[in-house]
Amino acid sequence: MVGAGVMGRGIAYVSLVAGAETRLIDLDAEQLESAVHRIHADLAVGVDRGKVDAEVARRAYDDLATSTDLAAGCDGADVVIEAVAERIDVKREVLATAERHASAEAVLATNTSSMSITEIIAALDDPSRGVGMHFFNPVPKMKLVELVRGLQTSPATMDRAEATAQAMGKQTVRVEDVPGFATSRINALIGNEAMHMLDEGVASAEDIDTAIKLGLNHPMGPLEMGDLVGWDTRLEILTYLESTLGERFRPTNLHRRMVAAGRLGRKSGEGIYRYDDA
Ligand SMILES: NC(=O)c1ccc[n+]([C@@H]2O[C@H](COP(=O)([O-])OP(=O)(O)OC[C@H]3O[C@@H](n4cnc5c(N)ncnc54)[C@H](O)[C@@H]3O)[C@@H](O)[C@H]2O)c1
């Protein structure tokens, strides 16, 4: 698992609970330390709530390893999933390095929310082993993995990615490689419209979120959702979708200013709302 941020630590958690030896890799040692701390805490909560067997949790502690060295961390891996920042150049480089060190048969997956799988896996010597595995936040709770087929992805790789997601207890859908796939395209658009509404003073953030939850029966409001996703990640997604799908995805100035100010959402302790537990 490359990237120990919001998504990487969640995917590592479900991988461990599925009984797989899991190596979590990040350039940032502090991020790794904090991810391990969160995974241990989540396992303890899982056991307390009767969702994770105590023996499974005990084994998970032993099965989790970390590394700040991408090459060493990927050594001999059967499945590599990257969840580093939403930047195509970084993702291409990470997967190309992973390919050189993982097993010769390894599935090489990207958790990108929006970007071209075809373009990311074109960086591989054997792009037929590349695929999109799009998990959702928070990973332990969200049931879906969107499997995205790049132009070069082989049927065998799609099947192995599906089996991997199902072993983690996830339901899958198969989608073609179009920007934003089936989910982010809609989610980013709704979130962006909510930011326009906030900027225009249509209603308070709380009232916009309440309206969408109670009036449209969404489990979360779009502004709460942006805080959960991270406004920096959302900005990268919108910028990419604007460049590929057009003007309607252009981020608001309010959104840009929030990112510039470090108001990234839950992960920084403040976004649209404030969080004391970050
Ligand atoms: N946040 C969400 O709700 C969500 C949902 C689905 C998919 N995604 C996608 O998952 C990916 C990660 O998002 P996130 O929210 O976890 O981001 P994040 O900012 O929380 O974490 C990214 C991590 O990647 C690490 N990193 C950056 N470059 C690296 C490199 N070269 N090698 C190793 N580690 C590196 C950073 O140190 C950081 O810890 C993005 O592609 C994003 O679009 C995010």
The ligand as an SDF file (V2000), in Angstrom:
LIG
                    3D

 44 48  0  0  0  0  0  0  0  0999 V2000
   -9.8300   11.4040    0.2290 N   0  0  0  0  0  0  0  0  0  0  0  0
  -10.8050   10.7350   -0.3820 C   0  0  0  0  0  0  0  0  0  0  0  0
  -11.9900   10.8060    0.0050 O   0  0  0  0  0  0  0  0  0  0  0  0
  -10.4820    9.8510   -1.5570 C   0  0  0  0  0  0  0  0  0  0  0  0
  -11.4360    8.9020   -1.9820 C   0  0  0  0  0  0  0  0  0  0  0  0
  -11.1110    8.0370   -3.0390 C   0  0  0  0  0  0  0  0  0  0  0  0
   -9.8730    8.1410   -3.6670 C   0  0  0  0  0  0  0  0  0  0  0  0
   -8.9790    9.0980   -3.2410 N   0  0  0  0  0  0  0  0  0  0  0  0
   -7.6800    9.1640   -3.9260 C   0  0  0  0  0  0  0  0  0  0  0  0
   -6.6960    8.5260   -3.1170 O   0  0  0  0  0  0  0  0  0  0  0  0
   -5.4280    9.1750   -3.2930 C   0  0  0  0  0  0  0  0  0  0  0  0
   -4.8930    9.6200   -1.9600 C   0  0  0  0  0  0  0  0  0  0  0  0
   -5.8240   10.5110   -1.3560 O   0  0  0  0  0  0  0  0  0  0  0  0
   -5.7900   10.8030    0.2110 P   0  0  0  0  0  0  0  0  0  0  0  0
   -7.0220   11.5570    0.5290 O   0  0  0  0  0  0  0  0  0  0  0  0
   -5.4460    9.5520    0.9750 O   0  0  0  0  0  0  0  0  0  0  0  0
   -4.5200   11.8260    0.2780 O   0  0  0  0  0  0  0  0  0  0  0  0
   -3.6310   12.2620    1.5480 P   0  0  0  0  0  0  0  0  0  0  0  0
   -3.1230   13.6170    1.2280 O   0  0  0  0  0  0  0  0  0  0  0  0
   -4.3820   12.0360    2.8160 O   0  0  0  0  0  0  0  0  0  0  0  0
   -2.4220   11.1910    1.5120 O   0  0  0  0  0  0  0  0  0  0  0  0
   -1.4900   11.0990    0.4800 C   0  0  0  0  0  0  0  0  0  0  0  0
   -0.2270   10.4560    1.0510 C   0  0  0  0  0  0  0  0  0  0  0  0
    0.6770   10.1510   -0.0240 O   0  0  0  0  0  0  0  0  0  0  0  0
    1.9830   10.3790    0.4490 C   0  0  0  0  0  0  0  0  0  0  0  0
    2.8630   10.5170   -0.7260 N   0  0  0  0  0  0  0  0  0  0  0  0
    2.9010   11.5290   -1.6280 C   0  0  0  0  0  0  0  0  0  0  0  0
    3.8170   11.2540   -2.5810 N   0  0  0  0  0  0  0  0  0  0  0  0
    4.3280   10.0350   -2.2930 C   0  0  0  0  0  0  0  0  0  0  0  0
    5.2930    9.1960   -2.9140 C   0  0  0  0  0  0  0  0  0  0  0  0
    5.9140    9.5740   -4.0490 N   0  0  0  0  0  0  0  0  0  0  0  0
    5.5890    7.9950   -2.3400 N   0  0  0  0  0  0  0  0  0  0  0  0
    4.9750    7.6120   -1.1940 C   0  0  0  0  0  0  0  0  0  0  0  0
    4.0490    8.3720   -0.5620 N   0  0  0  0  0  0  0  0  0  0  0  0
    3.7420    9.5640   -1.1060 C   0  0  0  0  0  0  0  0  0  0  0  0
    1.8760   11.6370    1.2990 C   0  0  0  0  0  0  0  0  0  0  0  0
    2.9670   11.7590    2.2100 O   0  0  0  0  0  0  0  0  0  0  0  0
    0.5400   11.3780    2.0120 C   0  0  0  0  0  0  0  0  0  0  0  0
    0.7380   10.6920    3.2320 O   0  0  0  0  0  0  0  0  0  0  0  0
   -5.6700   10.3090   -4.3000 C   0  0  0  0  0  0  0  0  0  0  0  0
   -5.3830    9.8300   -5.5840 O   0  0  0  0  0  0  0  0  0  0  0  0
   -7.1560   10.5840   -4.1380 C   0  0  0  0  0  0  0  0  0  0  0  0
   -7.7420   11.1670   -5.2790 O   0  0  0  0  0  0  0  0  0  0  0  0
   -9.2480    9.9330   -2.1950 C   0  0  0  0  0  0  0  0  0  0  0  0
  1  2  1  0
  2  3  2  0
  2  4  1  0
  4  5  1  0
  4 44  2  0
  5  6  2  0
  6  7  1  0
  7  8  2  0
  8  9  1  0
  8 44  1  0
  9 10  1  0
  9 42  1  0
 10 11  1  0
 11 12  1  0
 11 40  1  0
 12 13  1  0
 13 14  1  0
 14 15  2  0
 14 16  1  0
 14 17  1  0
 17 18  1  0
 18 19  2  0
 18 20  1  0
 18 21  1  0
 21 22  1  0
 22 23  1  0
 23 24  1  0
 23 38  1  0
 24 25  1  0
 25 26  1  0
 25 36  1  0
 26 27  1  0
 26 35  1  0
 27 28  2  0
 28 29  1  0
 29 30  1  0
 29 35  2  0
 30 31  1  0
 30 32  2  0
 32 33  1  0
 33 34  2  0
 34 35  1  0
 36 37  1  0
 36 38  1  0
 38 39  1  0
 40 41  1  0
 40 42  1  0
 42 43  1  0
M  CHG  2   8   1  16  -1
M  END
$$$$
